[in-house]
Amino acid sequence: MDDGTEHEPDRRGDGEPRRRRRPMSRIGDLIPRAAARLGLEDELRRARFLATFDAIVAERAPAAHGACRALRVEGETLVVEADAPIVGQELLLHGEALATAFRTAPGGVPVRQLRVVIRSSGRGPAGA
């Protein structure tokens, strides 16, 4: 029966032809295509956006890392939530460097500035 795949001659001695394997692909190249086919492009884009922001904050403003999160992009402004006013001040202190790094990062978005909102007490992090 011809299933459309190429076969190599039997070299194992069991009578079954061996199937030729496709060239290997990087998983990072396959995931976006699979997400698109499943209708999950927006979710994948958001996950990359959040991971990129987290990595940039860890590198550029380590004192704020873990106490803030990207919420959304409004035009050319990245809206960020901080757990406390001091974290917001740290983010604003490094705001230009963070925006530039985020704008040029592979998973980033073209933003020009940051806007920080302070999480109101009594509720958990956004999205939790």
JOBEL-V691970 format. One line per field, one symbol per residue. ss: DSSP state (h for helix, s for strand, l for the rest). burial: # if it has 16 or more other C-alpha atoms within 10 Angstrom, else .. A space follows every 10 residues. Layout:
ss = ???
burial = ???
This chain:
ss = llllllssll lllllllssl llllllhhhh hhhhhhhhll hhhhhhhhhh hhhhhhhhhh lhhhlllsss ssssllssss ssllhhhhhh hhhlhhhhhh hhhhllllll llssssssll llllllll
burial = .......... .......... .......... .......... #...##..## .###.##..# #..##..### #.#...#### ####..##.. ##..#.#### ###...#### #######.#. ........
